Amino acid sequence: MSDEAKQQEALKIIEEKLRAAENLLDEAALIAEEAGVEFAWGGPSYGMGGSYIPASIRRGEDWDNDNEYDDDDDPYENNGWMASSHNC
C-alpha cells in the first residue's frame, strides 16, 4: 500500500471515530435532558471542552445565571452546549 493510500485510509478511520464520538456526546445530551442532569466534557486538551445544561435546568427556578444574556447572545442557545471558553 502506498503512503498516499495509507494516509487516505487513516483519514477515513479518523472521520469514522470522530463521527462516533459526536454521536456519543449527542446520546449523553439526550440522557441528560431526560434525567435533568448536567455534565461537562473536557476534550482531549485544555480549552476544547464544554458544558451541557439541559433545558429543564436552564429554565428552572433554581438556575443561577448571574449573566443575563440577550436572546442573540445566549451561549447555551446551541442545544444546551456552552464552550468552556465562555466560562473564562
N, CA, C and O atoms as a DFTB+ gen file, in Angstrom:
352 C
 N C O
     1  1       0.855      -1.172       0.000
     2  2       0.000       0.000       0.000
     3  2       0.907       1.243       0.000
     4  3       1.868       1.325       0.764
     5  1       0.585       2.185      -0.855
     6  2       1.388       3.406      -0.965
     7  2       1.156       4.302       0.254
     8  3       0.185       4.132       0.991
     9  1       2.061       5.254       0.447
    10  2       1.912       6.203       1.558
    11  2       0.611       6.989       1.429
    12  3      -0.076       7.240       2.419
    13  1       0.283       7.373       0.202
    14  2      -0.952       8.131      -0.013
    15  2      -2.172       7.288       0.330
    16  3      -3.120       7.787       0.937
    17  1      -2.159       6.033      -0.047
    18  2      -3.275       5.135       0.273
    19  2      -3.393       4.945       1.784
    20  3      -4.503       4.905       2.315
    21  1      -2.264       4.828       2.482
    22  2      -2.272       4.691       3.943
    23  2      -2.852       5.946       4.592
    24  3      -3.624       5.859       5.547
    25  1      -2.474       7.107       4.069
    26  2      -2.996       8.362       4.614
    27  2      -4.498       8.476       4.397
    28  3      -5.233       8.892       5.294
    29  1      -4.947       8.108       3.210
    30  2      -6.380       8.165       2.913
    31  2      -7.154       7.209       3.813
    32  3      -8.233       7.549       4.298
    33  1      -6.615       6.028       4.035
    34  2      -7.262       5.047       4.914
    35  2      -7.287       5.575       6.347
    36  3      -8.292       5.435       7.043
    37  1      -6.190       6.177       6.787
    38  2      -6.134       6.741       8.134
    39  2      -7.165       7.857       8.300
    40  3      -7.852       7.915       9.320
    41  1      -7.280       8.738       7.315
    42  2      -8.256       9.821       7.375
    43  2      -9.687       9.282       7.424
    44  3     -10.535       9.832       8.126
    45  1      -9.947       8.229       6.695
    46  2     -11.272       7.608       6.703
    47  2     -11.590       7.060       8.096
    48  3     -12.692       7.261       8.607
    49  1     -10.638       6.377       8.701
    50  2     -10.838       5.809      10.038
    51  2     -11.024       6.928      11.063
    52  3     -11.891       6.833      11.932
    53  1     -10.214       7.992      10.969
    54  2     -10.337       9.116      11.891
    55  2     -11.716       9.759      11.774
    56  3     -12.341      10.080      12.785
    57  1     -12.187       9.946      10.554
    58  2     -13.511      10.531      10.348
    59  2     -14.592       9.670      10.992
    60  3     -15.516      10.199      11.609
    61  1     -14.489       8.366      10.856
    62  2     -15.458       7.454      11.476
    63  2     -15.419       7.571      12.999
    64  3     -16.464       7.592      13.649
    65  1     -14.216       7.646      13.566
    66  2     -14.070       7.759      15.017
    67  2     -14.646       9.080      15.530
    68  3     -15.315       9.110      16.563
    69  1     -14.386      10.166      14.808
    70  2     -14.922      11.464      15.212
    71  2     -16.443      11.482      15.129
    72  3     -17.103      12.057      15.995
    73  1     -16.999      10.868      14.111
    74  2     -18.455      10.767      13.981
    75  2     -19.033       9.964      15.141
    76  3     -20.076      10.320      15.689
    77  1     -18.349       8.874      15.515
    78  2     -18.803       8.057      16.643
    79  2     -18.752       8.857      17.947
    80  3     -19.671       8.769      18.761
    81  1     -17.690       9.633      18.151
    82  2     -17.574      10.457      19.356
    83  2     -18.695      11.490      19.410
    84  3     -19.281      11.715      20.468
    85  1     -18.993      12.113      18.280
    86  2     -20.073      13.090      18.225
    87  2     -21.411      12.432      18.554
    88  3     -22.229      13.007      19.271
    89  1     -21.629      11.238      18.035
    90  2     -22.865      10.508      18.327
    91  2     -22.974      10.182      19.811
    92  3     -24.060      10.271      20.384
    93  1     -21.859       9.805      20.440
    94  2     -21.874       9.509      21.874
    95  2     -22.192      10.755      22.695
    96  3     -22.929      10.673      23.677
    97  1     -21.648      11.899      22.308
    98  2     -21.975      13.147      23.009
    99  2     -23.443      13.513      22.823
   100  3     -24.082      14.002      23.755
   101  1     -23.979      13.282      21.635
   102  2     -25.406      13.524      21.402
   103  2     -26.260      12.627      22.289
   104  3     -27.264      13.072      22.846
   105  1     -25.863      11.363      22.421
   106  2     -26.583      10.430      23.289
   107  2     -26.500      10.875      24.742
   108  3     -27.490      10.808      25.472
   109  1     -25.321      11.330      25.166
   110  2     -25.156      11.815      26.536
   111  2     -26.063      13.015      26.791
   112  3     -26.652      13.128      27.866
   113  1     -26.178      13.901      25.822
   114  2     -27.044      15.074      25.964
   115  2     -28.505      14.652      26.099
   116  3     -29.238      15.232      26.899
   117  1     -28.935      13.659      25.337
   118  2     -30.313      13.166      25.454
   119  2     -30.566      12.568      26.831
   120  3     -31.617      12.794      27.431
   121  1     -29.608      11.811      27.323
   122  2     -29.736      11.222      28.661
   123  2     -29.816      12.331      29.708
   124  3     -30.616      12.254      30.641
   125  1     -28.985      13.363      29.552
   126  2     -29.003      14.491      30.491
   127  2     -30.344      15.206      30.462
   128  3     -30.870      15.583      31.509
   129  1     -30.904      15.395      29.265
   130  2     -32.221      16.033      29.145
   131  2     -33.283      15.211      29.870
   132  3     -34.095      15.758      30.616
   133  1     -33.275      13.907      29.652
   134  2     -34.283      13.038      30.254
   135  2     -34.161      12.994      31.770
   136  3     -35.171      12.947      32.472
   137  1     -32.938      13.010      32.278
   138  2     -32.711      12.886      33.716
   139  2     -32.620      14.232      34.423
   140  3     -32.667      14.289      35.652
   141  1     -32.491      15.316      33.660
   142  2     -32.369      16.632      34.261
   143  2     -31.048      16.830      34.983
   144  3     -30.997      17.439      36.052
   145  1     -29.985      16.313      34.395
   146  2     -28.651      16.478      34.981
   147  2     -27.745      17.178      33.977
   148  3     -27.992      17.152      32.771
   149  1     -26.694      17.801      34.495
   150  2     -25.736      18.463      33.616
   151  2     -24.417      17.707      33.652
   152  3     -24.153      16.936      34.574
   153  1     -23.593      17.937      32.635
   154  2     -22.279      17.312      32.603
   155  2     -21.325      18.182      31.811
   156  3     -21.734      19.058      31.049
   157  1     -20.045      17.919      32.010
   158  2     -19.007      18.652      31.289
   159  2     -18.160      17.667      30.505
   160  3     -17.963      16.522      30.911
   161  1     -17.671      18.137      29.386
   162  2     -16.792      17.342      28.524
   163  2     -15.470      18.072      28.482
   164  3     -15.415      19.234      28.081
   165  1     -14.399      17.405      28.891
   166  2     -13.105      18.042      28.980
   167  2     -12.336      18.092      27.686
   168  3     -11.389      18.868      27.562
   169  1     -12.715      17.295      26.730
   170  2     -11.968      17.274      25.480
   171  2     -10.570      16.714      25.671
   172  3     -10.165      16.418      26.795
   173  1      -9.845      16.569      24.600
   174  2      -8.510      15.983      24.689
   175  2      -7.444      16.947      25.185
   176  3      -6.346      16.520      25.541
   177  1      -7.750      18.251      25.216
   178  2      -6.761      19.234      25.622
   179  2      -7.472      20.433      26.231
   180  3      -8.667      20.629      26.009
   181  1      -6.748      21.226      26.990
   182  2      -7.306      22.397      27.652
   183  2      -8.018      23.301      26.646
   184  3      -7.496      23.598      25.571
   185  1      -9.219      23.727      27.023
   186  2      -9.974      24.666      26.203
   187  2     -10.797      24.038      25.099
   188  3     -11.428      24.754      24.322
   189  1     -10.806      22.709      25.009
   190  2     -11.530      22.061      23.917
   191  2     -12.860      21.466      24.366
   192  3     -13.562      20.844      23.569
   193  1     -13.203      21.649      25.613
   194  2     -14.409      21.035      26.134
   195  2     -15.559      22.002      26.249
   196  3     -15.571      23.067      25.631
   197  1     -16.524      21.611      27.050
   198  2     -17.687      22.441      27.262
   199  2     -18.612      21.812      28.273
   200  3     -18.347      20.733      28.805
   201  1     -19.698      22.503      28.528
   202  2     -20.706      22.035      29.475
   203  2     -22.025      21.847      28.754
   204  3     -22.337      22.549      27.792
   205  1     -22.793      20.883      29.238
   206  2     -24.145      20.681      28.729
   207  2     -25.100      20.877      29.891
   208  3     -25.008      20.187      30.906
   209  1     -26.021      21.825      29.737
   210  2     -27.040      22.090      30.744
   211  2     -28.396      21.855      30.091
   212  3     -28.761      22.572      29.159
   213  1     -29.154      20.856      30.564
   214  2     -30.450      20.571      29.945
   215  2     -31.436      21.734      30.097
   216  3     -31.337      22.542      31.021
   217  1     -32.367      21.792      29.185
   218  2     -33.365      22.861      29.178
   219  2     -34.137      22.908      30.489
   220  3     -34.475      23.991      30.966
   221  1     -34.422      21.751      31.077
   222  2     -35.185      21.724      32.322
   223  2     -34.457      22.458      33.438
   224  3     -35.099      23.070      34.292
   225  1     -33.149      22.410      33.447
   226  2     -32.364      23.133      34.452
   227  2     -32.254      24.603      34.061
   228  3     -32.419      25.478      34.910
   229  1     -31.979      24.886      32.792
   230  2     -31.809      26.271      32.348
   231  2     -33.075      27.093      32.533
   232  3     -33.000      28.310      32.702
   233  1     -34.218      26.457      32.503
   234  2     -35.479      27.186      32.630
   235  2     -36.071      27.087      34.028
   236  3     -37.118      27.670      34.310
   237  1     -35.397      26.346      34.900
   238  2     -35.921      26.133      36.245
   239  2     -35.669      27.306      37.174
   240  3     -34.835      28.171      36.907
   241  1     -36.413      27.312      38.276
   242  2     -36.288      28.385      39.255
   243  2     -34.927      28.380      39.939
   244  3     -34.455      29.431      40.372
   245  1     -34.292      27.222      40.043
   246  2     -33.014      27.121      40.738
   247  2     -31.828      27.490      39.858
   248  3     -30.691      27.496      40.329
   249  1     -32.071      27.797      38.590
   250  2     -30.980      28.116      37.666
   251  2     -30.375      29.453      38.065
   252  3     -31.037      30.489      38.009
   253  1     -29.129      29.418      38.461
   254  2     -28.430      30.625      38.901
   255  2     -27.605      31.149      37.738
   256  3     -26.460      30.742      37.543
   257  1     -28.187      32.042      36.979
   258  2     -27.492      32.614      35.836
   259  2     -27.201      34.076      36.149
   260  3     -28.022      34.957      35.892
   261  1     -26.021      34.316      36.706
   262  2     -25.639      35.678      37.052
   263  2     -25.478      36.548      35.816
   264  3     -25.606      37.770      35.889
   265  1     -25.200      35.928      34.699
   266  2     -25.022      36.671      33.456
   267  2     -26.311      36.601      32.655
   268  3     -26.663      35.545      32.130
   269  1     -26.995      37.690      32.562
   270  2     -28.206      37.723      31.754
   271  2     -27.810      37.955      30.306
   272  3     -27.200      38.973      29.981
   273  1     -28.149      37.035      29.456
   274  2     -27.778      37.121      28.050
   275  2     -28.976      37.559      27.226
   276  3     -30.113      37.185      27.511
   277  1     -28.707      38.351      26.209
   278  2     -29.734      38.640      25.223
   279  2     -30.012      37.365      24.456
   280  3     -29.163      36.475      24.409
   281  1     -31.180      37.259      23.858
   282  2     -31.521      36.061      23.094
   283  2     -30.495      35.767      22.013
   284  3     -30.218      34.604      21.717
   285  1     -29.930      36.809      21.423
   286  2     -28.958      36.615      20.347
   287  2     -27.577      36.251      20.870
   288  3     -26.708      35.855      20.093
   289  1     -27.362      36.381      22.179
   290  2     -26.028      36.218      22.745
   291  2     -25.958      35.081      23.765
   292  3     -24.944      34.930      24.446
   293  1     -27.009      34.287      23.881
   294  2     -27.063      33.225      24.881
   295  2     -26.103      32.099      24.511
   296  3     -26.288      31.459      23.476
   297  1     -25.072      31.836      25.337
   298  2     -24.102      30.791      24.985
   299  2     -24.691      29.392      25.010
   300  3     -24.094      28.465      24.464
   301  1     -25.863      29.220      25.638
   302  2     -26.488      27.900      25.690
   303  2     -27.501      27.673      24.576
   304  3     -28.169      26.639      24.550
   305  1     -27.623      28.626      23.656
   306  2     -28.664      28.502      22.641
   307  2     -28.433      27.310      21.724
   308  3     -29.367      26.865      21.056
   309  1     -27.229      26.789      21.675
   310  2     -26.911      25.674      20.790
   311  2     -27.200      24.347      21.483
   312  3     -26.279      23.599      21.812
   313  1     -28.450      24.065      21.699
   314  2     -28.887      22.794      22.271
   315  2     -28.331      22.515      23.654
   316  3     -28.105      21.355      24.000
   317  1     -28.108      23.534      24.444
   318  2     -27.648      23.332      25.810
   319  2     -26.147      23.280      25.989
   320  3     -25.664      23.231      27.120
   321  1     -25.398      23.289      24.898
   322  2     -23.935      23.240      24.980
   323  2     -23.359      24.635      25.133
   324  3     -23.826      25.582      24.500
   325  1     -22.345      24.758      25.976
   326  2     -21.612      26.005      26.102
   327  2     -20.135      25.683      26.087
   328  3     -19.666      24.842      26.853
   329  1     -19.405      26.350      25.220
   330  2     -17.952      26.132      25.114
   331  2     -17.276      26.519      26.420
   332  3     -17.705      27.450      27.101
   333  1     -16.231      25.805      26.760
   334  2     -15.520      26.112      28.001
   335  2     -14.975      27.532      27.999
   336  3     -14.795      28.121      29.066
   337  1     -14.713      28.084      26.847
   338  2     -14.190      29.452      26.774
   339  2     -15.182      30.490      27.267
   340  3     -14.778      31.594      27.633
   341  1     -16.478      30.165      27.288
   342  2     -17.471      31.098      27.807
   343  2     -17.386      31.216      29.329
   344  3     -17.976      32.125      29.912
   345  1     -16.662      30.309      29.972
   346  2     -16.524      30.356      31.428
   347  2     -15.316      31.152      31.862
   348  3     -15.077      31.307      33.060
   349  1     -14.552      31.657      30.917
   350  2     -13.329      32.396      31.252
   351  2     -13.627      33.809      31.675
   352  3     -12.709      34.565      31.991
